[in-house]
């Protein structure tokens, strides 16, 4: 038996191997398809991970830039809270203003 230039030996062990392969190939096609889909999912996950890492770095960079501003306003708030405690009646006025702002 021959296929083009390749001649296939007709010994018994080769025939058994060929038969086993012929039985395995149809069963392996779904597995191969599943593996291909798994590879596609892995590629998508890798892309997601890169995008997530990039976004995380951008957020951290923004937080580093914003920290001095946040610290400044935190300090100002603490200063105002200290002033409110020092002057009696001042706290009631602040609460009244907050009430009007919320409306």
Buried (B, 14 or more C-beta within 10 A) or exposed (E): EEEEEEEEEEEEEEEEEEEEEEEEEEEEEEEEEEEEEEEEEEEEEEEEEEEEEEEEEEEEEEEEEEEEEEEEEEEEEEEEEEEBEEEEEEEEEEEEEEEEEEE
